[in-house]
Amino acid sequence: MKSVLVTGGTGYIGSHTVVELLNRNYNVHIIDNLSNSREEVVDSIRKITGKQPVFHPIDLCDKENVRRFFAGNKIDAVIHFAAYKAVGESVQRPLLYYRNNLSSLINLLEIFNDSGLDNFIFSSSCSVYGEQDRMPIDESAPLAKAESPYGYTKQIGEQILHDCIRVGKFSGIALRYFNPAGAHESALIGEYPLHAPNNLVPVITQTAIGKRESLTVFGHDYDTPDGTCIRDYIHVVDIAKAHITAVERLLNKKNRNPFEVFNLGTGTGKTVLEVIHAFEKSNNVKLNYVMGPRRPGDVVKVWADTKLANTELGWQAEQSLEDIVRSAWKWENELVKVLT
């Protein structure tokens, strides 16, 4: 039985990926410093799967603690999620993002090289593409200027990984997510940050349930069909399943190159207003939203060309926008019961 380390495994995408790994009978170790997640998520994962991942409360920026972990545990593959991810916050606090997101990656890769480890999955982002003229975006698109320090950490992170693989003896895959959203069908895990979310769908559900007075749509004068930004929203469980496929591609030596990059999206762009209206229609809930100014760091439109992931990984998104907003609303309602 292979053992996989999931860094940031109590976070949003990480926890859903841990569930899918356990369902495929992998041994799973989680490293998380709980800076934006909760340890109770580990118990929720056990309730869903009937299996217990091993949790290690480690900060990846503490290299000696990370080294001790690898010295004491045999790891066959690493999925590296752990990073700060709020675009707006990264604009306001760039050094926090550069220090945390890059130091943690460098520590892992130094230990990879020193220990002769293999199989590294990097959690990347469509933010690496910046503003692009042509849609959909495929993996061959030249990376434009990032619109935020967060985006730069993903661009730099991919380059660091690529350079290390070029001179090292291991393989890796960078998965460029578009906009993960939704929650597990059990409503036992979902997006549950310690700080106020910046992503559209949890802001929608928090507004609908009354945690927020209203939702602000940032910018309504963009060159899009309804003036609001366009994104490619993909269900978090579809994202999680892609990680299993990527891990198995590396473990089974099916990768064509030592370093590979794949887009993870649906291939369809939706405007902010389209997501709002889909939520209202699917859940029969009226949402209080207002139009506001543009937000620094936001790109106008971005959606994926997924042909490479479809053909090479044999993966494709299965769940719809309606599935996303229904599962997110179910999760939000269950969360209220837990917290009251």
Secondary structure as UniProt FT lines:
FT   STRAND          3..7
FT   TURN            8..10
FT   HELIX           12..23
FT   TURN            24..25
FT   STRAND          27..31
FT   HELIX           40..49
FT   STRAND          54..56
FT   TURN            60..61
FT   HELIX           63..72
FT   STRAND          77..80
FT   HELIX           87..92
FT   HELIX           94..115
FT   STRAND          120..125
FT   HELIX           126..129
FT   TURN            139..140
FT   HELIX           149..167
FT   STRAND          172..177
FT   STRAND          179..181
FT   TURN            185..186
FT   HELIX           200..209
FT   STRAND          215..218
FT   TURN            225..226
FT   STRAND          230..231
FT   STRAND          233..235
FT   HELIX           236..251
FT   TURN            252..253
FT   STRAND          259..264
FT   STRAND          270..271
FT   HELIX           272..283
FT   STRAND          289..292
FT   TURN            296..297
FT   HELIX           307..308
FT   HELIX           309..313
FT   HELIX           321..339
//
